[in-house]
Amino acid sequence: MTVKDLFLALFVVVVWGVNFVVIKVGVSEVPPFLLGALRFSLVAIPAIFFVKRPNVPLRWLLCYGLTISFGQFAFLRIKGVRIKGTGTFRNA
């Protein structure tokens, strides 16, 4: 492993560790959906310049992106609580 590789690995570890501190502060100050949207936007904007767009129609790309990113985490945040004795759910 070269010195450059060692510093890159150390950089990834530091960024990963600081990420948890930022998330903890962010969740206490910002609503979770807004924090998730900001997180994905901050990643998507630089990715536009470095990642080649797949050869698919734009509508399918947007549907995939919204389902994989926003949809997955949005459904994780929605909690359904079964009301005892009924077959219905209510939000908690």
All heavy atoms as an XYZ file, in Angstrom:
728
protein
N       0.851     -1.166      0.000
C       0.000      0.000      0.000
C       0.901      1.234      0.000
O       1.789      1.369      0.832
C      -0.898     -0.028      1.239
C      -1.911      1.088      1.259
S      -2.930      1.187      2.744
C      -4.034     -0.162      2.551
N       0.613      2.125     -0.921
C       1.423      3.343     -1.004
C       0.974      4.344      0.059
O      -0.080      4.191      0.675
C       1.293      3.984     -2.402
O      -0.050      4.433     -2.568
C       1.651      3.005     -3.498
N       1.773      5.360      0.247
C       1.445      6.400      1.217
C       0.158      7.116      0.796
O      -0.687      7.440      1.629
C       2.619      7.394      1.353
C       2.253      8.551      2.254
C       3.854      6.685      1.871
N      -0.009      7.337     -0.501
C      -1.221      7.980     -1.008
C      -2.455      7.138     -0.656
O      -3.471      7.679     -0.210
C      -1.119      8.157     -2.520
C      -2.341      8.781     -3.136
C      -2.206      8.849     -4.647
C      -3.501      9.327     -5.276
N      -3.458      9.264     -6.730
N      -2.366      5.821     -0.863
C      -3.481      4.931     -0.525
C      -3.787      4.955      0.966
O      -4.948      4.934      1.377
C      -3.180      3.494     -0.965
C      -3.094      3.355     -2.467
O      -3.695      4.194     -3.178
O      -2.431      2.410     -2.924
N      -2.741      5.010      1.773
C      -2.920      5.060      3.219
C      -3.650      6.340      3.636
O      -4.580      6.292      4.449
C      -1.562      4.968      3.919
C      -1.584      4.903      5.430
C      -2.289      3.643      5.896
C      -0.178      4.956      5.976
N      -3.252      7.470      3.061
C      -3.919      8.737      3.390
C      -5.353      8.764      2.873
O      -6.247      9.302      3.532
C      -3.126      9.930      2.862
C      -1.974     10.298      3.740
C      -0.678     10.226      3.271
C      -2.188     10.699      5.055
C       0.393     10.558      4.084
C      -1.127     11.033      5.880
C       0.164     10.966      5.398
N      -5.604      8.181      1.710
C      -6.980      8.112      1.203
C      -7.852      7.247      2.114
O      -9.005      7.594      2.397
C      -6.996      7.572     -0.228
C      -6.551      8.550     -1.305
C      -6.459      7.838     -2.648
C      -7.493      9.721     -1.394
N      -7.311      6.132      2.581
C      -8.064      5.268      3.502
C      -8.325      5.994      4.818
O      -9.435      5.923      5.371
C      -7.300      3.975      3.749
N      -7.348      6.697      5.321
C      -7.515      7.476      6.550
C      -8.558      8.577      6.364
O      -9.388      8.822      7.247
C      -6.180      8.077      6.978
C      -6.184      8.856      8.287
C      -6.545      7.934      9.448
C      -4.818      9.486      8.514
N      -8.546      9.221      5.203
C      -9.526     10.252      4.895
C     -10.945      9.679      4.899
O     -11.862     10.275      5.463
C      -9.205     10.877      3.532
C     -10.223     11.880      3.080
C     -10.305     13.124      3.676
C     -11.094     11.573      2.053
C     -11.246     14.054      3.263
C     -12.037     12.489      1.627
C     -12.114     13.736      2.226
N     -11.130      8.515      4.311
C     -12.450      7.869      4.283
C     -12.907      7.549      5.701
O     -14.073      7.770      6.062
C     -12.423      6.603      3.407
C     -13.679      5.778      3.581
C     -12.241      6.974      1.949
N     -12.014      7.048      6.527
C     -12.366      6.709      7.911
C     -12.772      7.964      8.687
O     -13.760      7.953      9.421
C     -11.180      5.994      8.600
C     -11.401      5.867     10.093
C     -10.963      4.622      7.976
N     -12.035      9.042      8.518
C     -12.355     10.289      9.227
C     -13.700     10.839      8.755
O     -14.542     11.226      9.574
C     -11.228     11.331      9.047
C     -11.652     12.699      9.533
C      -9.973     10.866      9.771
N     -13.920     10.871      7.451
C     -15.190     11.379      6.928
C     -16.344     10.509      7.421
O     -17.400     11.016      7.811
C     -15.163     11.443      5.382
C     -16.545     11.686      4.810
C     -14.201     12.530      4.925
N     -16.157      9.201      7.409
C     -17.200      8.284      7.877
C     -17.501      8.530      9.361
O     -18.653      8.552      9.774
C     -16.745      6.843      7.673
C     -17.858      5.856      7.763
C     -18.404      5.335      8.894
C     -18.576      5.279      6.683
N     -19.402      4.461      8.591
C     -19.527      4.406      7.236
C     -18.493      5.398      5.303
C     -20.393      3.661      6.456
C     -19.353      4.647      4.535
C     -20.286      3.806      5.111
N     -16.493      8.728     10.161
C     -16.695      8.960     11.594
C     -17.355     10.295     11.883
O     -18.245     10.396     12.731
N     -16.959     11.331     11.169
C     -17.555     12.649     11.366
C     -19.012     12.641     10.908
O     -19.852     13.372     11.433
C     -16.729     13.718     10.618
C     -17.436     15.053     10.584
C     -15.361     13.858     11.257
N     -19.325     11.789      9.948
C     -20.682     11.689      9.425
C     -21.693     11.407     10.532
O     -22.781     11.990     10.549
C     -20.722     10.593      8.360
C     -22.047     10.519      7.648
O     -22.711     11.521      7.445
N     -22.420      9.320      7.274
N     -21.357     10.559     11.477
C     -22.289     10.222     12.555
C     -22.542     11.421     13.474
O     -23.663     11.620     13.944
C     -21.768      9.031     13.363
C     -21.786      7.754     12.583
C     -20.609      7.200     12.118
C     -22.981      7.126     12.294
C     -20.623      6.029     11.393
C     -23.011      5.956     11.564
C     -21.828      5.403     11.109
N     -21.524     12.213     13.715
C     -21.687     13.415     14.535
C     -22.597     14.414     13.817
O     -23.510     14.986     14.416
C     -20.319     14.059     14.846
C     -20.498     15.359     15.593
C     -19.441     13.085     15.613
N     -22.368     14.591     12.529
C     -23.189     15.521     11.750
C     -24.638     15.050     11.706
O     -25.566     15.849     11.831
C     -22.602     15.685     10.327
C     -23.537     16.484      9.437
C     -21.235     16.334     10.395
N     -24.861     13.762     11.540
C     -26.221     13.217     11.515
C     -26.910     13.454     12.859
O     -28.075     13.856     12.911
C     -26.219     11.726     11.145
C     -25.872     11.554      9.679
C     -27.559     11.082     11.446
C     -25.679     10.124      9.260
N     -26.201     13.222     13.956
C     -26.804     13.416     15.278
C     -27.213     14.871     15.483
O     -28.314     15.154     15.947
C     -25.824     12.980     16.362
C     -26.410     13.054     17.744
C     -25.466     12.505     18.783
C     -26.118     12.561     20.150
N     -25.296     11.987     21.178
N     -26.349     15.792     15.121
C     -26.672     17.207     15.245
C     -27.785     17.580     14.273
O     -28.729     18.281     14.624
C     -25.423     18.077     14.992
C     -25.779     19.541     14.893
C     -24.392     17.846     16.081
N     -27.715     17.059     13.063
C     -28.718     17.379     12.052
C     -30.106     16.908     12.419
O     -31.082     17.640     12.254
N     -30.227     15.698     12.938
C     -31.540     15.159     13.293
C     -32.152     15.938     14.450
O     -33.371     16.092     14.521
C     -31.437     13.656     13.619
C     -32.702     13.119     14.227
C     -31.117     12.876     12.361
N     -31.327     16.459     15.335
C     -31.879     17.230     16.447
C     -32.320     18.628     16.015
O     -33.122     19.252     16.689
C     -30.856     17.334     17.583
O     -29.756     18.111     17.181
N     -31.819     19.130     14.888
C     -32.123     20.485     14.445
C     -33.027     20.556     13.217
O     -33.700     21.549     13.008
C     -30.815     21.230     14.120
C     -29.864     21.348     15.280
C     -30.395     22.248     16.370
O     -31.089     23.233     16.063
O     -30.118     21.954     17.547
N     -33.035     19.513     12.383
C     -33.725     19.541     11.097
C     -34.670     18.349     11.021
O     -34.324     17.263     11.488
C     -32.682     19.467      9.942
C     -33.338     19.479      8.591
C     -31.690     20.599     10.049
N     -35.856     18.504     10.419
C     -36.751     17.356     10.241
C     -36.080     16.255      9.405
O     -35.299     16.557      8.493
C     -37.947     17.940      9.493
C     -37.890     19.398      9.731
C     -36.450     19.744      9.942
N     -36.375     14.987      9.696
C     -35.684     13.887      9.029
C     -35.826     13.879      7.501
O     -34.863     13.586      6.798
C     -36.328     12.637      9.624
C     -36.914     13.072     10.910
C     -37.256     14.505     10.755
N     -37.024     14.195      6.970
C     -37.182     14.190      5.517
C     -36.339     15.276      4.863
O     -35.750     15.063      3.811
C     -38.648     14.365      5.123
C     -39.458     13.117      5.306
C     -40.617     13.147      6.052
C     -39.069     11.922      4.743
C     -41.365     12.006      6.234
C     -39.806     10.774      4.910
C     -40.959     10.809      5.659
N     -36.264     16.444      5.483
C     -35.431     17.513      4.942
C     -33.960     17.130      5.007
O     -33.204     17.368      4.064
C     -35.677     18.812      5.705
C     -34.845     20.009      5.257
C     -35.093     20.330      3.794
C     -35.148     21.212      6.135
N     -33.551     16.520      6.096
C     -32.162     16.085      6.221
C     -31.827     15.044      5.154
O     -30.763     15.094      4.534
C     -31.907     15.519      7.618
C     -30.463     15.199      7.947
C     -29.616     16.459      7.942
C     -30.365     14.509      9.290
N     -32.741     14.112      4.911
C     -32.520     13.113      3.864
C     -32.442     13.745      2.486
O     -31.586     13.385      1.665
N     -33.326     14.697      2.213
C     -33.301     15.387      0.918
C     -32.000     16.164      0.739
O     -31.404     16.144     -0.346
C     -34.501     16.320      0.803
N     -31.551     16.834      1.779
C     -30.285     17.568      1.707
C     -29.114     16.624      1.478
O     -28.209     16.899      0.687
C     -30.059     18.372      2.983
C     -30.954     19.582      3.185
C     -30.758     20.151      4.585
C     -30.677     20.635      2.135
N     -29.145     15.499      2.163
C     -28.072     14.517      2.024
C     -27.966     14.003      0.590
O     -26.887     13.968      0.008
C     -28.328     13.363      2.987
C     -27.186     12.410      3.096
C     -27.512     11.347      4.109
N     -27.725     10.108      3.391
C     -28.274      9.026      3.877
N     -28.713      9.026      5.101
N     -28.396      7.961      3.173
N     -29.106     13.629      0.015
C     -29.074     13.113     -1.354
C     -28.755     14.209     -2.361
O     -28.086     13.949     -3.360
C     -30.395     12.426     -1.698
C     -30.489     11.053     -1.106
C     -31.307     10.815     -0.028
C     -29.745     10.012     -1.610
C     -31.380      9.560      0.536
C     -29.808      8.750     -1.061
C     -30.633      8.524      0.023
N     -29.198     15.430     -2.112
C     -28.882     16.530     -3.020
C     -27.390     16.838     -3.004
O     -26.791     17.082     -4.057
C     -29.657     17.783     -2.622
O     -31.030     17.551     -2.728
N     -26.798     16.833     -1.819
C     -25.369     17.117     -1.721
C     -24.519     16.052     -2.395
O     -23.399     16.323     -2.819
C     -24.956     17.278     -0.256
C     -25.462     18.549      0.413
C     -25.142     18.522      1.911
C     -24.870     19.786     -0.228
N     -25.038     14.849     -2.515
C     -24.310     13.792     -3.223
C     -24.607     13.851     -4.714
O     -23.726     13.634     -5.540
C     -24.680     12.409     -2.646
C     -24.130     11.294     -3.507
C     -24.170     12.284     -1.225
N     -25.851     14.145     -5.083
C     -26.246     14.123     -6.491
C     -25.608     15.246     -7.296
O     -25.240     15.042     -8.453
C     -27.764     14.196     -6.601
N     -25.482     16.412     -6.696
C     -24.955     17.556     -7.457
C     -23.526     17.307     -7.947
O     -23.258     17.468     -9.133
C     -25.092     18.859     -6.641
C     -26.581     19.213     -6.538
C     -24.309     19.995     -7.272
C     -26.892     20.318     -5.564
N     -22.590     16.872     -7.104
C     -21.256     16.570     -7.651
C     -21.258     15.349     -8.571
O     -20.484     15.287     -9.524
C     -20.394     16.295     -6.422
C     -21.151     16.800     -5.266
C     -22.583     16.824     -5.653
N     -22.143     14.391     -8.307
C     -22.178     13.180     -9.132
C     -22.567     13.490    -10.573
O     -22.149     12.791    -11.499
C     -23.146     12.163     -8.534
N     -23.357     14.541    -10.777
C     -23.754     14.926    -12.132
C     -22.527     15.192    -13.002
O     -22.514     14.877    -14.192
C     -24.666     16.178    -12.084
C     -26.008     15.818    -11.471
C     -24.854     16.794    -13.457
C     -26.884     17.015    -11.165
N     -21.492     15.728    -12.400
C     -20.298     16.092    -13.161
C     -19.315     14.935    -13.338
O     -18.473     14.983    -14.232
C     -19.589     17.270    -12.487
C     -20.450     18.491    -12.405
C     -20.974     18.892    -11.197
C     -20.749     19.219    -13.541
C     -21.780     20.023    -11.105
C     -21.557     20.351    -13.476
C     -22.078     20.745    -12.259
N     -19.396     13.906    -12.503
C     -18.391     12.841    -12.543
C     -18.918     11.482    -12.997
O     -18.136     10.625    -13.385
C     -17.743     12.670    -11.163
C     -16.989     13.882    -10.728
C     -17.478     14.691     -9.717
C     -15.798     14.236    -11.332
C     -16.793     15.820     -9.322
C     -15.105     15.361    -10.944
C     -15.593     16.159     -9.930
N     -20.226     11.273    -12.943
C     -20.801      9.975    -13.290
C     -21.574     10.123    -14.595
O     -22.435     11.002    -14.722
C     -21.736      9.466    -12.167
C     -22.362      8.141    -12.550
C     -20.975      9.349    -10.862
N     -21.275      9.256    -15.559
C     -21.950      9.300    -16.851
C     -23.399      8.841    -16.694
O     -23.689      7.858    -16.021
C     -21.216      8.408    -17.842
C     -21.762      8.489    -19.232
C     -21.005      7.585    -20.167
C     -21.689      7.605    -21.521
N     -21.252      6.510    -22.356
N     -24.308      9.567    -17.328
C     -25.735      9.227    -17.263
C     -25.993      7.933    -18.018
O     -25.513      7.742    -19.139
C     -26.554     10.357    -17.874
C     -28.024     10.108    -17.757
C     -28.819     11.293    -18.281
N     -30.164     10.849    -18.500
C     -30.811     10.929    -19.630
N     -30.242     11.487    -20.671
N     -32.039     10.487    -19.738
N     -26.778      6.999    -17.414
C     -27.107      5.754    -18.111
C     -27.948      6.027    -19.355
O     -28.661      7.030    -19.434
C     -27.911      4.947    -17.092
C     -27.793      5.662    -15.809
C     -27.323      7.041    -16.075
N     -27.890      5.121    -20.292
C     -28.619      5.265    -21.544
C     -30.054      4.751    -21.383
O     -30.434      3.736    -21.955
C     -27.889      4.512    -22.659
C     -28.456      4.846    -24.023
O     -29.176      5.835    -24.175
N     -28.133      4.036    -25.000
N     -30.841      5.449    -20.569
C     -32.253      5.121    -20.343
C     -33.044      6.420    -20.410
O     -32.484      7.500    -20.211
C     -32.488      4.429    -18.973
C     -31.799      3.088    -18.908
C     -32.051      5.305    -17.832
N     -34.356      6.323    -20.682
C     -35.163      7.553    -20.684
C     -35.121      8.246    -19.323
O     -35.037      7.606    -18.280
C     -36.576      7.056    -20.998
C     -36.391      5.740    -21.669
C     -35.139      5.159    -21.088
N     -35.193      9.575    -19.359
C     -35.078     10.371    -18.144
C     -36.167     10.016    -17.133
O     -35.912      9.975    -15.928
C     -35.143     11.861    -18.487
C     -34.939     12.825    -17.328
C     -33.577     12.609    -16.683
C     -35.095     14.260    -17.787
N     -37.382      9.731    -17.584
C     -38.468      9.415    -16.639
C     -38.160      8.155    -15.834
O     -38.460      8.076    -14.657
C     -39.807      9.306    -17.353
C     -39.913      8.102    -18.238
C     -41.331      7.945    -18.757
N     -41.388      6.720    -19.517
C     -41.809      6.626    -20.737
N     -42.259      7.682    -21.370
N     -41.806      5.467    -21.349
N     -37.541      7.143    -16.474
C     -37.192      5.920    -15.748
C     -36.055      6.171    -14.763
O     -36.032      5.608    -13.675
C     -36.820      4.793    -16.702
C     -37.994      4.311    -17.485
C     -38.173      4.408    -18.825
C     -39.168      3.679    -16.965
N     -39.393      3.880    -19.171
C     -40.020      3.422    -18.051
C     -39.589      3.319    -15.687
C     -41.254      2.813    -17.898
C     -40.815      2.706    -15.545
C     -41.629      2.459    -16.632
N     -35.141      7.011    -15.153
C     -34.034      7.359    -14.265
C     -34.548      8.108    -13.035
O     -34.145      7.811    -11.902
C     -33.008      8.201    -15.019
C     -31.733      8.551    -14.277
C     -30.964      7.294    -13.910
C     -30.881      9.463    -15.128
N     -35.464      9.048    -13.237
C     -36.041      9.780    -12.107
C     -36.881      8.868    -11.220
O     -36.814      8.961     -9.989
C     -36.877     10.953    -12.612
C     -36.093     12.094    -13.251
C     -37.045     13.137    -13.815
C     -35.131     12.705    -12.276
N     -37.679      7.980    -11.835
C     -38.473      7.024    -11.037
C     -37.573      6.130    -10.193
O     -37.843      5.902     -9.019
C     -39.354      6.167    -11.945
S     -40.750      7.043    -12.634
N     -36.514      5.648    -10.791
C     -35.576      4.792    -10.063
C     -34.916      5.563     -8.920
O     -34.842      5.083     -7.790
C     -34.506      4.252    -11.014
C     -33.467      3.413    -10.324
C     -33.730      2.099     -9.985
C     -32.223      3.940     -9.998
C     -32.783      1.317     -9.343
C     -31.276      3.177     -9.354
C     -31.558      1.869     -9.034
O     -30.623      1.111     -8.394
N     -34.462      6.767     -9.206
C     -33.798      7.569     -8.180
C     -34.719      7.895     -7.018
O     -34.326      7.806     -5.859
N     -35.958      8.269     -7.323
C     -36.901      8.594     -6.254
C     -37.280      7.357     -5.453
O     -37.453      7.431     -4.235
C     -38.153      9.260     -6.832
C     -37.953     10.692     -7.303
C     -39.212     11.199     -7.995
C     -37.577     11.604     -6.155
N     -37.419      6.224     -6.119
C     -37.785      4.997     -5.408
C     -36.643      4.498     -4.537
O     -36.845      4.163     -3.373
C     -38.176      3.900     -6.419
O     -39.235      4.392     -7.229
C     -38.620      2.645     -5.716
N     -35.454      4.443     -5.099
C     -34.308      3.904     -4.360
C     -33.880      4.834     -3.231
O     -33.562      4.392     -2.139
C     -33.130      3.653     -5.332
C     -33.400      2.397     -6.131
C     -31.809      3.535     -4.611
C     -33.533      1.143     -5.312
N     -33.884      6.122     -3.454
C     -33.404      7.022     -2.409
C     -34.539      7.514     -1.530
O     -34.696      7.085     -0.398
C     -32.647      8.191     -3.033
O     -33.506      8.914     -3.900
N     -35.357      8.390     -2.050
C     -36.403      9.003     -1.241
C     -37.430      7.983     -0.769
O     -37.790      7.944      0.408
C     -37.099     10.119     -2.024
C     -38.255     10.712     -1.279
C     -38.027     11.567     -0.216
C     -39.556     10.390     -1.619
C     -39.086     12.096      0.492
C     -40.615     10.917     -0.925
C     -40.382     11.774      0.131
N     -37.913      7.155     -1.667
C     -38.966      6.197     -1.313
C     -38.548      5.229     -0.221
O     -39.294      4.979      0.725
N     -37.359      4.697     -0.334
C     -36.875      3.730      0.651
C     -36.814      4.352      2.039
O     -37.323      3.784      3.010
C     -35.496      3.236      0.233
C     -34.881      2.277      1.215
C     -33.469      1.884      0.790
O     -32.942      2.362     -0.196
N     -32.869      1.016      1.558
N     -36.237      5.518      2.160
C     -36.089      6.126      3.472
C     -37.382      6.750      3.976
O     -37.613      6.819      5.180
C     -34.940      7.133      3.457
C     -33.612      6.460      3.310
C     -32.945      6.463      2.099
C     -33.051      5.783      4.368
C     -31.742      5.813      1.955
C     -31.841      5.126      4.238
C     -31.190      5.148      3.023
N     -38.228      7.189      3.063
C     -39.522      7.733      3.488
C     -40.377      6.633      4.111
O     -41.002      6.834      5.156
C     -40.244      8.356      2.298
N     -40.396      5.462      3.492
C     -41.193      4.372      4.043
C     -40.596      3.820      5.338
O     -41.307      3.286      6.178
C     -41.395      3.260      3.018
C     -42.383      3.621      1.952
C     -42.030      3.607      0.625
C     -43.672      4.000      2.287
C     -42.937      3.954     -0.362
C     -44.597      4.349      1.319
C     -44.227      4.318     -0.011
N     -39.299      3.948      5.501
C     -38.695      3.538      6.765
C     -39.126      4.453      7.908
O     -39.230      4.033      9.050
C     -37.169      3.547      6.660
C     -36.543      2.367      5.943
C     -35.047      2.594      5.766
C     -36.790      1.079      6.676
N     -39.378      5.740      7.598
C     -39.759      6.697      8.633
C     -41.238      6.620      9.005
O     -41.638      7.078     10.058
C     -39.443      8.123      8.179
C     -37.991      8.431      8.106
C     -37.354      8.541      9.462
N     -38.058      9.475     10.305
C     -37.973      9.480     11.617
N     -37.239      8.598     12.241
N     -38.642     10.351     12.327
N     -42.060      6.101      8.094
C     -43.493      6.029      8.367
C     -43.736      4.816      9.254
O     -43.402      3.693      8.902
C     -44.299      5.905      7.063
C     -44.123      7.167      6.236
C     -45.776      5.666      7.374
C     -44.732      7.079      4.858
N     -44.319      5.075     10.410
C     -44.581      3.979     11.348
C     -46.074      3.717     11.388
O     -46.868      4.621     11.573
C     -44.103      4.338     12.750
C     -42.627      4.499     12.882
C     -42.282      4.683     14.329
C     -41.979      6.140     14.564
N     -41.590      6.406     15.925
N     -46.438      2.487     11.235
C     -47.839      2.118     11.372
C     -48.024      1.364     12.681
O     -47.279      0.453     13.001
N     -49.014      1.742     13.452
C     -49.292      1.097     14.729
C     -50.676      0.480     14.644
O     -51.648      1.161     14.330
C     -49.223      2.112     15.893
C     -49.575      1.442     17.210
C     -47.862      2.760     15.943
N     -50.783     -0.802     14.893
C     -52.073     -1.468     14.848
C     -52.868     -1.114     16.099
O     -52.375     -1.205     17.206
C     -51.884     -2.978     14.752
C     -53.210     -3.714     14.817
C     -53.087     -5.143     14.406
N     -53.535     -5.160     13.028
C     -53.148     -6.038     12.132
N     -52.319     -6.974     12.446
N     -53.599     -6.001     10.916
N     -54.114     -0.701     15.902
C     -54.999     -0.403     17.017
C     -55.572     -1.726     17.503
O     -56.123     -2.504     16.727
C     -56.122      0.566     16.585
C     -55.498      1.876     16.096
C     -57.084      0.817     17.736
C     -56.492      2.821     15.468
N     -55.425     -1.987     18.807
C     -55.837     -3.265     19.376
C     -57.312     -3.554     19.113
O     -58.168     -2.699     19.299
C     -55.609     -3.254     20.882
C     -54.654     -4.287     21.339
C     -54.531     -4.269     22.843
C     -53.382     -5.172     23.179
N     -53.135     -5.258     24.572
N     -57.598     -4.772     18.686
C     -58.967     -5.195     18.490
C     -59.551     -4.801     17.139
O     -60.668     -5.184     16.813
N     -58.802     -4.044     16.339
C     -59.291     -3.667     15.014
C     -58.270     -4.077     13.977
O     -57.129     -4.417     14.292
C     -59.534     -2.144     14.907
O     -58.270     -1.483     14.956
C     -60.433     -1.647     16.019
N     -58.644     -4.023     12.760
C     -57.702     -4.347     11.683
C     -57.094     -3.105     11.060
O     -56.556     -3.164      9.977
N     -57.215     -1.973     11.770
C     -56.734     -0.724     11.192
C     -55.410     -0.301     11.794
O     -55.018     -0.748     12.858
C     -57.766      0.406     11.404
O     -57.955      0.588     12.805
C     -59.096      0.056     10.752
N     -54.746      0.578     11.083
C     -53.481      1.141     11.545
C     -53.652      2.641     11.702
O     -54.491      3.269     11.083
C     -52.378      0.894     10.500
C     -51.888     -0.515     10.466
C     -52.554     -1.469      9.712
C     -50.786     -0.885     11.184
C     -52.107     -2.768      9.671
C     -50.328     -2.185     11.142
C     -50.990     -3.126     10.391
N     -52.852      3.221     12.564
C     -52.794      4.671     12.685
C     -51.316      5.061     12.752
O     -50.467      4.276     13.145
C     -53.541      5.169     13.916
C     -52.911      4.772     15.235
C     -53.676      5.407     16.399
N     -53.144      4.917     17.639
C     -52.095      5.439     18.280
N     -51.466      6.454     17.758
N     -51.662      4.933     19.413
N     -51.028      6.273     12.363
C     -49.642      6.763     12.443
C     -49.297      7.103     13.880
O     -50.096      7.650     14.608
C     -49.446      7.993     11.568
C     -49.374      7.631     10.116
O     -49.010      6.512      9.775
N     -49.734      8.560      9.254
N     -48.059      6.757     14.264
C     -47.623      7.053     15.641
C     -46.836      8.340     15.657
O     -46.243      8.742     14.732
C     -46.762      5.925     16.174
